[in-house]
Amino acid sequence: MTERATPIEAESPPTFESLLGTVAEMNTPVGFKAELIRGKIVVSPFSRLRYYRPMRALREQLQAHAPDGHGADTSPFLFRFEAAERAYGPDLFVADESAFEEEGRHADGAALSLVGEFTSVSTRDADWSEKLEVYGRIVPVYLVVDMQDAEITCFWDPSPHGYRSRTTVSHGTPLTVPEPFGFALDTSGF
């Protein structure tokens, strides 16, 4: 018997819209969220309990300085970035509240004025590379709260090539959050 390669008929790769539909239909386990990262559906756990206080402190401070009509929250909403064919469920976000008046399950990433991601062992790489690249083209401010290194980094001034500016401070040091927020973030509780 002679061996020879046999072609396999494969379905074409799934589209961004079909992946979004799959995510919407998923029954993720309690305590987990699903996102579209690098063209794949990635399921990861929600933040650890010790993240609660810094997340609450950040949300409360951001809400007090949010642009008119924008709300700060930690609810598990998926924001779509169609040009990049990605959809993320940020740990914390500030977004135009009108984005939540639409039907559907995925908000437009253009509604975001700020995203905050709290790093964990399982999400750290995506927070520092994949998400930084996508957010850096459209989201005015991106905060990476690095829970492993006890630092917070603020990125701002998005461009087609990513953020043009960044500042990093250790937890406990005030961090300037630029416009449209324009205030010094108290990180002493982080």
Sequence and secondary structure as in RCSB ss.txt:
>XXXX:A:sequence
MTERATPIEAESPPTFESLLGTVAEMNTPVGFKAELIRGKIVVSPFSRLRYYRPMRALREQLQAHAPDGHGADTS
PFLFRFEAAERAYGPDLFVADESAFEEEGRHADGAALSLVGEFTSVSTRDADWSEKLEVYGRIVPVYLVVDMQDA
EITCFWDPSPHGYRSRTTVSHGTPLTVPEPFGFALDTSGF
>XXXX:A:secstr
               HHHHHHHHHH    TTEEEEEETTEEEEEE   GGGHHHHHHHHHHHHHH  TTEEEE  
  EEEEGGGTEEE  SEEEEEGGGGGSSSSEEEGGGEEEEEEE  TTTHHIIIIIHHHHHTTT SEEEEEETTTT
EEEEEE   TTS SEEEEEETTS EEETTTT EEE  TT 
